[in-house]
Amino acid sequence: MTENFVETYDVIVIGAGHAGVEAGLAAARMGCKTLLATINLDMLAFMPCNPSIGGSAKGIVVREIDALGGEMAKNIDKTYIQMKMLNTGKGPAVRALRAQADKALYSREMKKTVERQENLTLRQTMIDDILVEEGKVIGVVTATGQTYGASAVVVTTGTALRGEIILGELKYSSGPNNSLASVTLADNLKKLGLEIGRFKTGTPPRVKASSINYEVTEIQPGDEKPNHFSFLSKDEDYLQDQIPCWLTYTNQTSHDIINSNLHRAPMFSGIVKGVGPRYCPSIEDKIVRFADKERHQLFLEPEGRDTDEVYIQGLSTSLPEDVQRDLVHSIKGLENAEMMRTGYAIEYDIVLPHQLRATLETKLISGLFTAGQTNGTSGYEEAAGQGIVAGINAALKVQGKPELILKRSDAYIGVMIDDLVTKGTLEPYRLLTSRAEYRLILRHDNADMRLTPLGREVGLVDDERWQQFEIKKHQFDNELTRLSTIKLKPVKETNEKVAKLGFKPLTDALTAKEFMRRPDITHEVVTQFIGPVAEDLDAKVVELLETEIKYEGYIEKALDQVAKMKRMEEKRIPADIDWDDIDSIATEARQKFKKINPETIGQASRISGVNPADISILMVYLEGRSRSISKKQAKDS
């Protein structure tokens, strides 16, 4: 077969959505000759749904991608029209950045980046088959019959895999935004022995901005204070000329229109077969499930500076076009709105993720990786997070280097991947802060501290980024040492200063760090007592210091839990284990173990339906097995 390849690559990435571009860029930047194949070059990193990046949990993922050396954060920082920090009134563990994107510009800028990347070939072609010999990937075949060799293949097909668009009673084969569907590849994945599922997602109508009565809606401006997704972006480049979003609501008339047309709604008429997203349901689903609600929020989000299209966030629907029109016109501010695009639902195939390792390589076929919505997730950020991990591990496999596995305590990306491969998913998976047991460690402000050394280790973090990281870490470490060393004594002069600031006087000597733990004491206040630092501290360093110091006790408890879990993660389960050979283990646990084949005791303990007693029995069995093997080896020698 090898001699018939048109060309041979180290890594081939199928699909150039948000997962695909991160996978392709990562592999290429790590020195692998990489092919990024896409059905349509004009839809690279396209946003078929919400024109935004970030949000709760998702915004932290974007910063994690950036810390590892990925592209999403840098690209949105170049193309946003509005930036906003969410949950500022809550604790640091749930704060997250969100940006409204210039949809067309985001795609164009990402395409430029991909086109200029060394080692990366971008090609418009449809991949129909993945070639496998003796359980290993060897290449791909295009729809035109061209064959390309590869040591690793990453499938990131998004919603194109046997995609079908549904609008009212109309149903037709299509990828997102009326692009081509990938049907033959879906058949090929089944033939290769992978278990396939069927999911559904959707998108709302778009309306013309000039036809909206904004005066009766509520303005939602961006933040004046500079903020960025990428740790490389500079405050002086922060966009001041931001475009606002607007808030409106559904009403009883809107709900009546939906209820009277449920018989025409594909979700309820039986046309839709795939499972939809729980946390981003269609408006008709919301009206039925939450019948007691008098109204639902709708955000009017501009799709860019050079377009009149406005996205109605919260109005995702597959109702017939005439019903959608009536529904839009029932909403305050949209009474005369011109509908430019109808909403629709899309069904698509996924690879059930319990078949994957934590590297996102399939257990069945060596060198075959999957990432993004192909694995059952929803959202651009979740896709990109998986994409960079799959791209890194594909490159490491080709290079014969140790794999990268992000643990639950390392990153939200690690939480997501562990959830997928350990628990699977019965619906489109969405990241939530509540999914992370170590969320006080996994904050938006410390993503670089957590992951940039890992990015450097695998070869994705260049010298410029590393130098900037070292400066930040140096500033943080030095100031933390200074605050931990200098003491404030309860003398008259000090307490007079304390009183002027409106704080309680000191009764005992304490370090500046201990003083800073008080709720109202900021770093700026502390410097009034101990003097300014020798060098100007970056604002992000100050933010990091304040959070780490004020939440130190909670963070230490979380780190203790991480240390305990680490011991379980280090206990490997042999790949050749015979689960039927373990006596006394519960039937449900045995079935789950056979299905998922956990690689560590830690992973086994997180499988739903597995009890602590099952883990204890498993550990006793593994200990006995290890002793038997050691005795046999000693005897043989």
Summary of the structure (lengths in Angstrom):
residues: 637
radius of gyration: 26.6
end to end distance: 43.2
largest distance: 86.6
contacts: 2224
relative contact order: 0.12
helix: 43%
strand: 19%
